Amino acid sequence: MERFYLIVHHVGRLELLVPQGVKLVQLRLKDAPEAEIRRQIARARDHCAVHGAQLVVNDHWQAALDLKCNFVHLGQEDMDLADFVALRRAGVRFGLSTHDEAELDCALSLDPAYVALGPIYETLLKKMKWAPQGLERVRRWKALAGATPLIAIGGMTPERSRGVFAAGADGVAVVTDIQNAPDPEARKREWLQICSP
């Protein structure tokens, strides 16, 4: 599992950052028409293929199947609707969001490629009904997840990532820290350096 997991909200940002060493990137498209979602997923799929990066499609599992993508990320609400049999049949791996132990148990029963825990810290990305989870929860989740990779998300900065890795996370998902950076490319380089083995 890559330690640095970039999340972007538009294929244009993906096309800017992937060629500079990003190997794991999620395209998270919200509130766009279906045709635009599929256009961006197809463009991202092709761009990632050229640059040897793994594309993860957020939520839109049917579009990912139709467009021959091989990795999706599903939130709890999406898990209820997803056709896991079809995903497995097509060889599509999936990561799953978790926030409490019941969700973690459910996610692990599906044998995901990874589980995500968040928010670890206060996040600016969206209004969350969960309080920040903190590092002790990261330690507990990793103990419960065992060999399943654990991705930490929410309020990630390069400075905070050291503690998150020390607590047992296998990777960190980064959204706002790069999205809002004055120089996203320079910030991404800083992340890649911190996350290198």
C-alpha positions as CSV (number, residue, x, y, z in Angstrom):
1,M,0.0,0.0,0.0
2,E,1.3,3.4,-0.9
3,R,1.9,5.6,2.1
4,F,0.8,8.8,0.3
5,Y,-2.8,8.7,-0.9
6,L,-3.8,11.9,-2.8
7,I,-7.5,12.8,-3.1
8,V,-8.6,15.3,-5.8
9,H,-11.9,16.8,-6.8
10,H,-11.2,17.2,-10.5
11,V,-9.3,15.4,-13.2
12,G,-7.4,18.5,-14.0
13,R,-5.7,18.5,-10.6
14,L,-5.0,14.8,-11.0
15,E,-3.3,15.5,-14.4
16,L,-1.1,18.1,-12.8
17,L,0.1,16.1,-9.8
18,V,0.2,12.5,-10.9
19,P,3.1,12.9,-13.4
20,Q,5.3,14.2,-10.5
21,G,5.5,10.9,-8.6
22,V,2.0,10.3,-7.2
23,K,1.3,6.6,-7.3
24,L,-2.1,6.4,-5.6
25,V,-4.9,8.9,-6.3
26,Q,-8.6,9.1,-5.7
27,L,-10.9,11.0,-7.9
28,R,-13.8,12.2,-5.7
29,L,-16.5,13.8,-7.8
30,K,-19.5,15.2,-6.1
31,D,-22.6,17.0,-7.5
32,A,-21.7,16.6,-11.1
33,P,-23.9,15.3,-14.0
34,E,-23.5,11.6,-14.8
35,A,-22.0,12.3,-18.2
36,E,-19.4,14.6,-16.6
37,I,-18.5,12.1,-13.9
38,R,-17.9,9.4,-16.6
39,R,-15.9,11.8,-18.7
40,Q,-13.6,12.7,-15.9
41,I,-13.2,9.1,-14.7
42,A,-12.3,7.9,-18.2
43,R,-9.7,10.7,-18.5
44,A,-8.3,10.0,-15.1
45,R,-8.1,6.3,-15.9
46,D,-6.1,6.9,-19.0
47,H,-3.8,9.4,-17.4
48,C,-3.0,7.2,-14.5
49,A,-2.3,4.3,-16.8
50,V,0.2,6.3,-18.7
51,H,2.0,7.4,-15.5
52,G,1.9,4.1,-13.6
53,A,-0.4,5.4,-10.9
54,Q,-3.4,3.6,-9.3
55,L,-6.7,5.4,-9.8
56,V,-9.3,4.9,-7.1
57,V,-12.9,6.0,-8.1
58,N,-14.8,7.4,-5.1
59,D,-18.5,6.3,-4.8
60,H,-19.3,5.8,-8.5
61,W,-18.8,2.0,-8.5
62,Q,-21.1,1.4,-11.5
63,A,-19.3,3.9,-13.6
64,A,-16.0,2.4,-12.5
65,L,-17.2,-1.1,-13.6
66,D,-18.5,0.2,-16.9
67,L,-15.3,2.1,-17.6
68,K,-13.0,-0.8,-16.7
69,C,-11.5,0.8,-13.7
70,N,-10.0,-1.6,-11.1
71,F,-10.3,0.2,-7.7
72,V,-13.1,2.0,-5.9
73,H,-13.6,3.7,-2.6
74,L,-17.0,3.4,-0.9
75,G,-18.4,5.3,2.0
76,Q,-20.9,3.6,4.4
77,E,-23.9,4.8,2.5
78,D,-22.5,3.5,-0.8
79,M,-21.7,0.1,0.7
80,D,-25.4,-0.5,1.1
81,L,-26.0,0.1,-2.6
82,A,-22.8,-1.5,-4.1
83,D,-22.8,-4.8,-5.9
84,F,-19.8,-6.4,-4.3
85,V,-20.4,-9.6,-6.3
86,A,-20.1,-7.7,-9.5
87,L,-17.0,-5.8,-8.3
88,R,-15.3,-9.0,-7.3
89,R,-16.2,-10.7,-10.5
90,A,-14.6,-7.9,-12.5
91,G,-11.5,-7.9,-10.3
92,V,-12.2,-4.5,-8.8
93,R,-10.6,-3.9,-5.5
94,F,-12.3,-1.6,-3.0
95,G,-11.4,0.5,0.1
96,L,-14.1,1.2,2.7
97,S,-14.7,4.2,5.1
98,T,-15.1,3.4,8.8
99,H,-15.8,5.6,11.8
100,D,-16.9,3.3,14.6
101,E,-16.3,-0.4,15.5
102,A,-19.6,-1.6,14.0
103,E,-18.6,-0.1,10.7
104,L,-15.1,-1.5,11.0
105,D,-16.5,-5.0,11.7
106,C,-18.8,-4.8,8.7
107,A,-16.0,-3.5,6.4
108,L,-13.5,-6.2,7.5
109,S,-16.1,-8.9,6.8
110,L,-16.0,-7.8,3.1
111,D,-12.2,-8.3,2.8
112,P,-11.4,-4.8,1.5
113,A,-8.1,-3.8,0.0
114,Y,-7.9,-1.2,2.8
115,V,-10.0,0.4,5.5
116,A,-10.0,4.2,6.1
117,L,-10.5,5.8,9.5
118,G,-11.4,9.4,9.9
119,P,-11.5,12.1,10.6
120,I,-8.3,11.8,12.6
121,Y,-8.1,15.5,13.2
122,E,-10.6,18.4,12.7
123,T,-11.2,18.6,8.9
124,L,-12.1,21.5,6.7
125,L,-13.3,19.3,3.9
126,K,-16.9,18.7,5.0
127,K,-19.1,18.8,8.0
128,M,-18.6,15.5,9.9
129,K,-21.0,14.0,12.5
130,W,-18.0,12.3,14.1
131,A,-15.5,14.0,16.4
132,P,-11.9,13.7,15.6
133,Q,-10.7,10.2,16.2
134,G,-7.2,10.9,17.4
135,L,-4.0,8.8,17.5
136,E,-5.2,6.3,20.1
137,R,-8.1,5.3,17.8
138,V,-5.5,4.8,15.0
139,R,-3.6,2.4,17.2
140,R,-6.8,0.5,18.1
141,W,-8.0,0.3,14.5
142,K,-4.6,-1.1,13.3
143,A,-4.7,-3.7,16.0
144,L,-8.3,-4.7,14.9
145,A,-7.6,-4.5,11.2
146,G,-4.5,-6.7,11.4
147,A,-3.0,-7.3,7.9
148,T,-5.6,-5.1,6.2
149,P,-4.0,-1.8,5.4
150,L,-5.3,1.2,7.4
151,I,-5.6,4.7,5.8
152,A,-5.9,7.7,8.0
153,I,-7.8,10.7,6.7
154,G,-9.0,14.0,8.0
155,G,-6.9,17.1,8.9
156,M,-3.7,15.6,7.6
157,T,-0.6,17.7,7.4
158,P,3.0,16.7,7.0
159,E,3.7,17.5,10.6
160,R,0.8,15.4,11.9
161,S,1.6,12.5,9.6
162,R,4.6,11.4,11.6
163,G,2.4,10.7,14.6
164,V,-0.2,9.0,12.5
165,F,2.4,6.6,11.0
166,A,3.9,6.0,14.4
167,A,0.4,5.0,15.6
168,G,0.2,2.3,13.0
169,A,-1.4,3.8,9.9
170,D,-0.2,2.3,6.6
171,G,-1.0,5.4,4.6
172,V,-2.5,8.9,4.9
173,A,-5.1,10.3,2.6
174,V,-4.5,14.0,1.9
175,V,-7.1,16.4,0.5
176,T,-7.3,19.9,1.8
177,D,-3.7,20.3,2.7
178,I,-2.7,20.1,-1.0
179,Q,-5.9,21.5,-2.4
180,N,-5.6,24.7,-0.4
181,A,-1.8,25.0,-0.6
182,P,-0.4,28.2,-2.3
183,D,1.8,25.8,-4.3
184,P,0.2,22.4,-4.6
185,E,3.1,20.9,-6.5
186,A,5.6,22.0,-3.8
187,R,3.4,20.7,-1.1
188,K,3.0,17.4,-2.9
189,R,6.8,17.0,-3.1
190,E,7.0,17.6,0.7
191,W,4.4,14.9,1.2
192,L,6.2,12.4,-1.1
193,Q,9.4,13.0,0.8
194,I,7.8,12.4,4.2
195,C,6.0,9.3,3.0
196,S,8.9,7.7,1.2
197,P,9.9,4.4,3.0
